[in-house]
Amino acid sequence: MSRKSKFIASVIATSKEDLPVLPFQRGAARKAMFDRIKSEAANHPVRKQA
């Protein structure tokens, strides 16, 4: 295989792999997490600190 063919093959193989989710792609999951945290915090009474 020539260098060019190896490079193209590696690019194609990499493009087929699962990539980690980028921050701007996980907006709905982040919002759901923050909503869950806020609702849990609202259900717990506030403790006074000494």
PAROSE-592655 format. One line per 8 residues: number of its first residue (from 1); their letters; for each residue z, y, x of N, C-alpha, C. Coordinates in nm, 2 decimals. Example, Ala and Ser with C-alpha at 12.3 -4.5 7.8 and 13.67 -1.06 7.14 Angstrom:
<atoms>
1 = as = 0.78 -0.57 1.32 0.78 -0.45 1.23 0.78 -0.33 1.32 | 0.71 -0.22 1.28 0.71 -0.11 1.37 0.79 0.00 1.29
</atoms>
This chain:
<atoms>
1 = msrkskfi = 0.00 -0.12 0.08 0.00 0.00 0.00 0.00 0.12 0.09 | -0.08 0.22 0.05 -0.08 0.35 0.12 0.05 0.43 0.09 | 0.07 0.53 0.17 0.19 0.62 0.14 0.18 0.68 0.00 | 0.06 0.72 -0.03 0.04 0.79 -0.16 0.07 0.70 -0.27 | 0.02 0.57 -0.26 0.04 0.47 -0.37 0.19 0.44 -0.38 | 0.26 0.43 -0.27 0.41 0.40 -0.27 0.48 0.52 -0.34 | 0.44 0.64 -0.31 0.51 0.76 -0.37 0.48 0.76 -0.52 | 0.36 0.74 -0.56 0.33 0.74 -0.71 0.41 0.62 -0.78
9 = asviatsk = 0.41 0.51 -0.72 0.49 0.39 -0.77 0.63 0.43 -0.79 | 0.69 0.49 -0.69 0.83 0.53 -0.69 0.86 0.63 -0.80 | 0.77 0.73 -0.82 0.79 0.83 -0.92 0.78 0.77 -1.06 | 0.69 0.68 -1.08 0.68 0.61 -1.21 0.80 0.52 -1.24 | 0.85 0.45 -1.13 0.97 0.37 -1.15 1.09 0.46 -1.18 | 1.10 0.57 -1.12 1.22 0.66 -1.14 1.21 0.72 -1.28 | 1.09 0.75 -1.33 1.08 0.81 -1.46 1.11 0.72 -1.57 | 1.11 0.59 -1.54 1.14 0.49 -1.65 1.29 0.46 -1.65
17 = edlpvlpf = 1.37 0.51 -1.55 1.51 0.48 -1.55 1.58 0.58 -1.64 | 1.70 0.53 -1.69 1.78 0.62 -1.77 1.85 0.72 -1.68 | 1.83 0.85 -1.72 1.90 0.96 -1.65 2.03 1.00 -1.71 | 2.12 1.05 -1.64 2.24 1.10 -1.70 2.21 1.22 -1.80 | 2.29 1.23 -1.90 2.27 1.33 -2.00 2.30 1.47 -1.94 | 2.21 1.56 -1.96 2.23 1.69 -1.91 2.32 1.77 -2.00 | 2.39 1.87 -1.95 2.48 1.95 -2.03 2.42 2.01 -2.16 | 2.30 2.06 -2.15 2.24 2.12 -2.27 2.19 2.02 -2.37
25 = qrgaarka = 2.19 1.89 -2.33 2.14 1.79 -2.42 2.26 1.73 -2.50 | 2.38 1.75 -2.46 2.50 1.69 -2.53 2.58 1.79 -2.61 | 2.51 1.89 -2.67 2.57 1.99 -2.74 2.65 1.94 -2.86 | 2.59 1.85 -2.94 2.65 1.79 -3.06 2.77 1.71 -3.03 | 2.76 1.63 -2.92 2.88 1.55 -2.88 2.99 1.64 -2.83 | 2.96 1.75 -2.76 3.07 1.84 -2.71 3.13 1.91 -2.83 | 3.05 1.95 -2.92 3.11 2.02 -3.04 3.20 1.93 -3.12 | 3.16 1.81 -3.13 3.24 1.71 -3.21 3.37 1.68 -3.13
33 = mfdrikse = 3.37 1.67 -3.00 3.49 1.65 -2.92 3.58 1.77 -2.94 | 3.53 1.89 -2.93 3.62 2.01 -2.94 3.68 2.02 -3.08 | 3.60 1.99 -3.18 3.65 1.99 -3.32 3.76 1.89 -3.34 | 3.74 1.77 -3.28 3.84 1.67 -3.29 3.97 1.71 -3.22 | 3.96 1.77 -3.11 4.08 1.82 -3.03 4.15 1.93 -3.11 | 4.08 2.02 -3.17 4.14 2.13 -3.25 4.21 2.07 -3.37 | 4.15 1.97 -3.44 4.21 1.92 -3.56 4.33 1.84 -3.52 | 4.33 1.77 -3.41 4.46 1.70 -3.37 4.57 1.80 -3.33
41 = aanhpvrk = 4.53 1.91 -3.27 4.63 2.01 -3.23 4.69 2.08 -3.36 | 4.61 2.09 -3.46 4.65 2.15 -3.59 4.75 2.06 -3.66 | 4.74 1.93 -3.64 4.83 1.84 -3.71 4.96 1.82 -3.64 | 4.98 1.86 -3.52 5.10 1.85 -3.45 5.18 1.98 -3.46 | 5.31 1.97 -3.49 5.39 2.09 -3.50 5.41 2.15 -3.36 | 5.42 2.28 -3.36 5.44 2.35 -3.23 5.59 2.33 -3.19 | 5.61 2.29 -3.06 5.74 2.27 -3.01 5.78 2.40 -2.93 | 5.91 2.43 -2.95 5.96 2.55 -2.88 5.99 2.51 -2.74
49 = qa = 5.95 2.59 -2.64 5.98 2.56 -2.50 6.11 2.64 -2.46 | 6.19 2.57 -2.38 6.32 2.64 -2.34 6.29 2.73 -2.22
</atoms>
